[in-house]
Amino acid sequence: MRDIVAKRDPEKTRRNKEIEALTGEIDKRIPIVLHLTGYKNEHSLNGTYGGKYAEYIDIKNEVIDTPEQFVALYFQGFLRTLEGLGIFARKGNPYYNAFLHVKKRPVVREWLCLFLKRTYLRNYEALSRVRPSVEEAEVWIGEENASYGILVTPRFKNGQWENDKSEIRHFKLKYWTIGHVLETGLVIPGEQEKLTFNDIAQYLSFFKNTLVRKTGSPHEKEIAKKYCAFVLNSQSPENVPLLIPELRYGGNEKKHEYRLDFTVINPFNMSKVGFELSPWSTHGKLTGIKDKTQKAINEEAKANFEGEMKKLKSYFRKFGITILVYTDIDLKDYDAIFKEISSYLSPTQAPKQLEFQAIEDFLAFTPSI
């Protein structure tokens, strides 16, 4: 894989420090936990508890934002398993025995929560993100004879580019970010060729001076400049979401109806937002009206408006893209526009359910008689 990280990832550094601290706390408790539970060694202990997380949690489909959520889901799954035991929830059953140790021994409970949090942090990349569906895993951009594809796991097969579907969920980088495009490059439709970029600066130059410049829009050019500066000034530029230019409604089809000025895909939840720069001169202005009746002028203006609305509705219906539209009054202030755009370029993972209630419910389990 291409070395794309210009700076050390501060988030990964923070996680590694947290993992190290958790390991220290876990090691302090291991001797007494082994004594209280009667397990022969740490390997057996880990196998009984930590090794069960894939059994208790639907890790293929869950998107887990925090260590606390991981702990909560674990105890919820453990509780479901206990409830499913019915009359077999009694001493001698390995699940019930494991439950009793956690219920009766606070130090075992402390150890398990620490162990689970460390497990989550060690598997953070795989557990913490939404994976795009096969349909969502390719984006086509650009004009008719100058289009490119951004795929997740691109491979050239039978004369066309496609994703290796089996590898989409194993993609190591954050989807639809600067790091993503540095890893995969841009594919050229119908040709077994890719445009690859050696570093962030090279991609940004291509983005600004080729992809956006070709549109001829002075407004898009100004936003592109601000985006490039934003990326280069970011602490982790490779994790900044792509500002995707000229998203093609028809995908890889040569003839299609629309292109969207800019699009951002949230790498954590795959939500999409589009930005349409719509000056009157290109999106509403009527020409040749001198010899037209007022009725004809009104009909033409109405058709222009309905065409613009059809475009916005079409992108929402097909791709789920909500579009923000900037008109002439907005386009007087590029800083204000980009400030709004930048809020979508700094997405965060919102924590979901915390662990405390899940543990309380787990500890309150009573076997059926």
C-alpha positions as CSV (number, residue, x, y, z in Angstrom):
1,M,0.0,0.0,0.0
2,R,1.3,3.5,-0.8
3,D,2.6,5.4,2.1
4,I,0.1,8.3,2.2
5,V,0.4,9.6,5.7
6,A,2.3,12.8,5.7
7,K,2.0,13.2,9.5
8,R,1.6,10.7,12.3
9,D,-2.1,10.1,12.9
10,P,-2.9,11.8,16.2
11,E,-6.0,9.7,16.7
12,K,-4.1,6.5,16.3
13,T,-1.4,7.8,18.7
14,R,-4.1,8.6,21.2
15,R,-5.6,5.1,20.9
16,N,-2.3,3.4,21.3
17,K,-1.6,5.3,24.5
18,E,-5.1,4.4,25.8
19,I,-4.5,0.8,24.9
20,E,-1.2,0.8,26.8
21,A,-2.9,2.3,29.8
22,L,-5.7,-0.2,29.7
23,T,-3.1,-3.1,29.4
24,G,-1.5,-1.8,32.6
25,E,-4.8,-1.8,34.5
26,I,-5.7,-5.3,33.1
27,D,-2.4,-6.8,34.1
28,K,-2.8,-5.6,37.7
29,R,-6.1,-7.5,38.0
30,I,-5.2,-10.7,36.2
31,P,-3.8,-12.6,39.2
32,I,-6.8,-12.0,41.5
33,V,-9.3,-12.6,38.6
34,L,-7.7,-16.0,37.9
35,H,-7.7,-16.9,41.5
36,L,-11.4,-15.9,41.9
37,T,-12.7,-17.6,38.7
38,G,-10.5,-20.7,38.9
39,Y,-9.4,-20.5,35.2
40,K,-6.0,-22.0,34.6
41,N,-4.4,-19.1,32.8
42,E,-5.1,-15.8,31.1
43,H,-5.6,-17.5,27.7
44,S,-8.5,-19.5,29.1
45,L,-10.0,-16.5,30.8
46,N,-9.8,-14.4,27.6
47,G,-11.4,-17.3,25.6
48,T,-14.3,-17.5,28.0
49,Y,-15.1,-13.8,28.0
50,G,-13.3,-11.7,25.4
51,G,-13.4,-14.4,22.7
52,K,-17.2,-14.3,22.8
53,Y,-17.6,-10.7,21.6
54,A,-18.3,-11.9,18.0
55,E,-20.9,-14.2,19.4
56,Y,-22.7,-11.5,21.4
57,I,-22.4,-8.6,18.9
58,D,-23.4,-8.5,15.2
59,I,-20.0,-7.1,14.2
60,K,-20.8,-7.5,10.5
61,N,-23.6,-5.0,10.6
62,E,-23.1,-2.9,13.8
63,V,-21.3,0.4,13.6
64,I,-19.8,0.9,17.0
65,D,-18.7,4.4,17.8
66,T,-17.1,4.2,21.2
67,P,-15.6,1.6,23.7
68,E,-18.6,2.3,25.9
69,Q,-21.0,1.3,23.1
70,F,-19.0,-1.9,22.5
71,V,-19.3,-2.8,26.2
72,A,-23.0,-2.1,26.1
73,L,-23.6,-4.3,23.1
74,Y,-21.5,-7.1,24.6
75,F,-23.5,-7.2,27.8
76,Q,-26.8,-7.0,25.8
77,G,-25.7,-9.9,23.7
78,F,-24.5,-11.9,26.8
79,L,-27.9,-11.2,28.4
80,R,-29.8,-12.5,25.4
81,T,-27.7,-15.7,25.5
82,L,-28.5,-16.2,29.2
83,E,-32.2,-15.6,28.5
84,G,-32.1,-18.1,25.7
85,L,-30.8,-20.8,28.1
86,G,-34.1,-21.2,29.8
87,I,-34.0,-23.9,32.5
88,F,-30.3,-24.6,31.6
89,A,-29.3,-21.2,33.1
90,R,-27.8,-22.9,36.2
91,K,-24.5,-23.8,37.8
92,G,-22.5,-26.0,35.6
93,N,-23.5,-24.3,32.4
94,P,-20.4,-22.4,31.1
95,Y,-22.3,-19.2,30.2
96,Y,-24.1,-19.2,33.5
97,N,-20.9,-19.8,35.4
98,A,-19.3,-16.9,33.6
99,F,-22.3,-14.7,34.5
100,L,-22.0,-15.5,38.2
101,H,-18.3,-14.5,38.3
102,V,-19.2,-11.1,36.8
103,K,-22.2,-10.6,39.0
104,K,-20.6,-11.6,42.3
105,R,-17.1,-10.3,41.9
106,P,-16.7,-6.6,41.2
107,V,-13.0,-7.0,40.3
108,V,-14.0,-9.6,37.6
109,R,-16.5,-7.0,36.3
110,E,-13.9,-4.3,36.3
111,W,-11.4,-6.5,34.5
112,L,-14.0,-7.5,31.8
113,C,-15.0,-3.9,31.1
114,L,-11.3,-2.9,30.7
115,F,-10.6,-5.9,28.5
116,L,-13.6,-5.2,26.3
117,K,-12.6,-1.5,25.9
118,R,-9.1,-2.5,24.9
119,T,-10.5,-5.1,22.4
120,Y,-12.6,-2.3,20.8
121,L,-9.6,0.0,20.5
122,R,-7.4,-2.7,19.0
123,N,-10.1,-3.3,16.4
124,Y,-11.3,0.3,16.0
125,E,-10.9,0.6,12.3
126,A,-13.0,-2.5,11.6
127,L,-15.7,-1.9,14.2
128,S,-16.3,1.9,14.0
129,R,-17.5,2.6,10.5
130,V,-20.4,2.0,8.1
131,R,-19.4,0.1,5.0
132,P,-20.8,1.3,1.7
133,S,-23.1,-1.1,-0.1
134,V,-22.0,-2.5,-3.5
135,E,-24.1,0.2,-5.2
136,E,-22.6,3.0,-3.1
137,A,-19.0,1.8,-3.6
138,E,-18.4,3.6,-6.9
139,V,-18.6,7.3,-7.8
140,W,-18.3,8.7,-11.3
141,I,-17.3,12.3,-11.9
142,G,-16.6,14.7,-14.6
143,E,-17.8,15.7,-18.1
144,E,-18.7,13.3,-20.9
145,N,-15.3,12.9,-22.5
146,A,-13.3,13.6,-19.3
147,S,-14.9,11.3,-16.7
148,Y,-13.2,9.3,-13.9
149,G,-14.3,6.8,-11.4
150,I,-13.5,6.6,-7.7
151,L,-14.0,3.0,-6.5
152,V,-13.3,1.3,-3.2
153,T,-11.6,-1.9,-4.5
154,P,-11.2,-1.3,-8.2
155,R,-10.3,-4.1,-10.6
156,F,-10.5,-4.1,-14.4
157,K,-12.6,-7.0,-15.7
158,N,-14.2,-7.7,-19.1
159,G,-13.3,-4.3,-20.3
160,Q,-14.8,-2.3,-17.5
161,W,-13.9,-1.2,-14.0
162,E,-15.7,-2.7,-11.1
163,N,-15.3,-3.2,-7.3
164,D,-14.0,-6.5,-5.9
165,K,-17.1,-6.9,-3.8
166,S,-15.6,-9.3,-1.4
167,E,-12.9,-6.8,-0.4
168,I,-15.1,-3.7,0.1
169,R,-15.5,-4.3,3.9
170,H,-11.8,-4.9,4.3
171,F,-10.7,-1.5,2.9
172,K,-8.4,-0.1,5.5
173,L,-8.8,3.6,5.0
174,K,-11.7,5.8,5.7
175,Y,-14.1,5.7,2.7
176,W,-14.4,8.7,0.4
177,T,-11.5,10.7,2.0
178,I,-8.2,12.1,0.7
179,G,-6.5,8.9,1.8
180,H,-9.0,6.8,-0.1
181,V,-8.3,8.5,-3.5
182,L,-4.5,8.3,-2.8
183,E,-4.8,4.6,-2.3
184,T,-7.1,3.7,-5.2
185,G,-6.4,6.5,-7.7
186,L,-9.0,7.6,-10.3
187,V,-10.0,4.9,-12.9
188,I,-10.5,5.8,-16.5
189,P,-13.7,4.3,-18.0
190,G,-13.2,1.6,-20.6
191,E,-9.4,1.7,-20.2
192,Q,-7.2,-0.4,-18.0
193,E,-5.5,2.7,-16.7
194,K,-5.6,4.7,-13.5
195,L,-4.5,8.1,-12.5
196,T,-2.5,7.8,-9.3
197,F,-1.1,10.4,-7.0
198,N,2.2,10.3,-5.1
199,D,1.0,12.6,-2.4
200,I,-1.8,14.9,-1.2
201,A,-0.4,18.0,-2.9
202,Q,-0.4,16.2,-6.3
203,Y,-4.0,15.1,-5.9
204,L,-5.1,18.6,-4.8
205,S,-3.4,20.1,-7.8
206,F,-5.3,17.8,-10.1
207,F,-8.5,18.4,-8.3
208,K,-8.2,22.2,-8.6
209,N,-6.4,22.7,-11.9
210,T,-8.0,19.9,-13.9
211,L,-11.3,18.6,-12.4
212,V,-12.7,21.9,-11.3
213,R,-11.0,24.2,-13.7
214,K,-12.5,22.3,-16.7
215,T,-16.0,23.3,-15.5
216,G,-15.3,26.9,-16.3
217,S,-17.1,28.1,-13.2
218,P,-15.4,30.9,-11.3
219,H,-17.4,30.0,-8.2
220,E,-16.3,26.4,-8.2
221,K,-12.7,27.5,-8.6
222,E,-12.9,29.7,-5.5
223,I,-14.5,27.0,-3.4
224,A,-11.8,24.5,-4.7
225,K,-9.0,26.9,-3.6
226,K,-10.5,27.1,-0.1
227,Y,-10.9,23.3,0.1
228,C,-7.2,22.8,-0.9
229,A,-6.1,25.1,1.9
230,F,-8.4,23.4,4.3
231,V,-6.9,20.0,3.6
232,L,-3.3,21.2,3.8
233,N,-4.0,22.9,7.1
234,S,-5.7,19.9,8.6
235,Q,-4.0,17.9,11.4
236,S,-4.8,14.7,9.5
237,P,-5.3,15.7,5.9
238,E,-5.6,12.1,4.7
239,N,-8.8,11.7,6.8
240,V,-10.6,14.8,5.3
241,P,-13.6,13.8,3.2
242,L,-13.3,14.3,-0.5
243,L,-15.0,17.3,-2.0
244,I,-16.2,15.4,-4.9
245,P,-16.6,17.6,-8.0
246,E,-19.1,17.1,-10.8
247,L,-20.9,13.9,-9.5
248,R,-22.5,12.3,-12.5
249,Y,-26.1,11.4,-12.1
250,G,-25.8,8.7,-14.7
251,G,-22.7,7.1,-13.3
252,N,-20.5,5.7,-16.0
253,E,-23.1,6.2,-18.7
254,K,-21.8,8.3,-21.5
255,K,-25.0,10.2,-21.9
256,H,-26.8,11.4,-18.7
257,E,-28.8,14.3,-17.4
258,Y,-27.1,16.0,-14.6
259,R,-23.8,16.7,-12.8
260,L,-23.7,18.1,-9.2
261,D,-21.2,20.8,-8.4
262,F,-19.8,19.3,-5.2
263,T,-20.6,16.4,-3.0
264,V,-19.3,15.2,0.4
265,I,-19.9,11.7,1.7
266,N,-19.5,11.2,5.5
267,P,-17.0,8.4,6.0
268,F,-18.6,7.3,9.3
269,N,-22.2,6.9,8.3
270,M,-22.2,7.3,4.4
271,S,-24.7,10.2,4.5
272,K,-24.3,12.5,1.5
273,V,-24.8,16.2,1.0
274,G,-24.4,18.1,-2.2
275,F,-23.6,21.7,-2.9
276,E,-25.0,23.5,-5.9
277,L,-23.7,26.9,-6.9
278,S,-26.5,28.4,-8.9
279,P,-26.0,31.9,-10.2
280,W,-28.9,33.4,-12.1
281,S,-26.6,33.9,-15.2
282,T,-26.4,30.1,-15.8
283,H,-29.4,28.7,-14.0
284,G,-32.2,31.1,-14.5
285,K,-31.4,33.9,-16.9
286,L,-33.6,34.1,-20.0
287,T,-32.2,35.3,-23.3
288,G,-33.9,36.5,-26.5
289,I,-36.9,37.8,-24.6
290,K,-37.3,40.9,-26.7
291,D,-39.6,39.3,-29.2
292,K,-41.4,37.0,-26.7
293,T,-44.8,37.5,-25.0
294,Q,-45.0,37.8,-21.3
295,K,-46.8,34.4,-21.3
296,A,-43.9,32.8,-23.2
297,I,-41.4,34.4,-20.8
298,N,-43.3,33.1,-17.8
299,E,-43.5,29.6,-19.3
300,E,-39.7,29.5,-20.0
301,A,-38.9,30.8,-16.5
302,K,-41.2,28.1,-15.1
303,A,-39.5,25.4,-17.1
304,N,-36.1,26.5,-16.0
305,F,-37.2,26.5,-12.3
306,E,-38.9,23.1,-12.7
307,G,-35.8,21.7,-14.4
308,E,-33.6,22.8,-11.4
309,M,-36.0,21.3,-8.9
310,K,-36.2,18.0,-10.9
311,K,-32.4,17.8,-10.7
312,L,-32.4,18.2,-6.9
313,K,-35.2,15.7,-6.4
314,S,-33.5,13.2,-8.7
315,Y,-30.3,13.2,-6.8
316,F,-32.2,12.8,-3.5
317,R,-34.4,9.9,-4.8
318,K,-31.5,8.0,-6.5
319,F,-28.6,8.6,-4.1
320,G,-30.2,10.1,-0.9
321,I,-28.2,13.3,-1.4
322,T,-29.6,16.4,0.3
323,I,-28.5,19.4,-1.7
324,L,-27.8,22.9,-0.4
325,V,-28.2,25.6,-3.1
326,Y,-26.3,28.8,-3.2
327,T,-27.7,31.6,-5.3
328,D,-26.2,35.0,-6.4
329,I,-26.6,36.6,-3.0
330,D,-24.7,33.7,-1.4
331,L,-22.0,33.7,-4.0
332,K,-20.9,37.2,-2.9
333,D,-19.4,35.6,0.2
334,Y,-17.2,32.5,-0.6
335,D,-16.0,32.5,3.0
336,A,-19.5,32.0,4.3
337,I,-20.2,29.3,1.8
338,F,-17.1,27.4,2.6
339,K,-17.6,27.7,6.3
340,E,-20.9,25.8,5.8
341,I,-19.2,23.3,3.6
342,S,-16.4,22.8,6.0
343,S,-18.8,21.7,8.7
344,Y,-19.4,18.6,6.6
345,L,-15.6,18.1,6.1
346,S,-15.0,17.6,9.8
347,P,-17.5,14.8,10.6
348,T,-17.4,13.1,14.0
349,Q,-18.8,9.9,15.3
350,A,-21.7,10.5,17.6
351,P,-21.6,8.1,20.6
352,K,-24.7,6.0,21.0
353,Q,-25.8,4.0,24.1
354,L,-23.5,4.0,27.1
355,E,-22.5,0.9,29.0
356,F,-24.0,1.6,32.4
357,Q,-27.7,0.7,31.8
358,A,-26.6,-2.4,29.8
359,I,-24.5,-3.7,32.7
360,E,-27.3,-3.0,35.2
361,D,-29.8,-5.0,33.0
362,F,-27.2,-7.8,32.7
363,L,-26.6,-8.0,36.5
364,A,-30.3,-8.1,37.2
365,F,-30.8,-11.3,35.2
366,T,-32.7,-14.0,37.1
367,P,-32.8,-17.6,35.8
368,S,-36.2,-19.0,35.0
369,I,-37.4,-21.7,37.4
